[in-house]
Amino acid sequence: KQEVTQIPAALSVPEGENLVLNCSFTDSAIYNLQWFRQDPGKGLTSLLLIQSSQREQTSGRLNASLDKSSGRSTLYIAASQPGDSATYLCAVYMIKAAGNKLTFGGGTRVLVKP
Amino acid sequence: NAGVTQTPKFRILKIGQSMTLQCTQDMNHNYMYWYRQDPGMGLKLIYYSVGAGITDKGEVPNGYNVSRSTTEDFPLRLELAAPSQTSVYFCASSYFNSNQPQHFGDGTRLSIL
């Protein structure tokens, strides 16, 4: 059974510092890995989707890497801003899964202090 | 530009009551999903649907039922509500292509007392 872990559960950094968020998974037979952002009282917003054949994906200040063999992904957020404060979740889609089903990690709650 | 709409946003139920959580999407997505999120935890899949008339169980289906009579709507039914069903419920949708991300509603916060 696939298990997705995100450590740490919470992170606090001063504004301007780079953020590094970690995600690990136990079964490397994934189709893709997705990073989401969740604001308090809101649903999830997709940030980046990395195919299993890709090593990284970039969007603006966000960069996500994927090392399938070691079961790890890292989300980098450059020059953090208070507006980056949110919970970040990663999720994996398994190759043998039907219906585009995702397995989620528990999330990392990020606070960027001005 | 509605996306995925969930109603109600909040609800308090008594043990043993029943209710239906509504979800509708206007993106013509084939796939729809129901998740629950407990405090400090990730999302767990309750039920999903790959198209109108087709539904299947996810990881935690006990105590819930779903139907999918149209592409747009995917209601979740709670029968005989129990305190363990206190959670935040999210509906999501996506295209059949697994390379496309899922789109989420804002959630329904449900308390069973």
Interface residues (C-beta under 8 A of the other chain):
Chain A: V4 A9 Y31 N32 Q34 G41 K42 G43 L44 T45 S46 L49 Q51 L89 A91 Y93 A98 G99 N100 K101 L102 F104 G105 G106 G107
Chain B: V4 Y31 Y33 G40 M41 G42 L43 K44 L45 Y48 V50 D56 G58 F90 A92 S94 F96 S98 N99 Q100 P101 Q102 H103 F104 G105 D106 G107
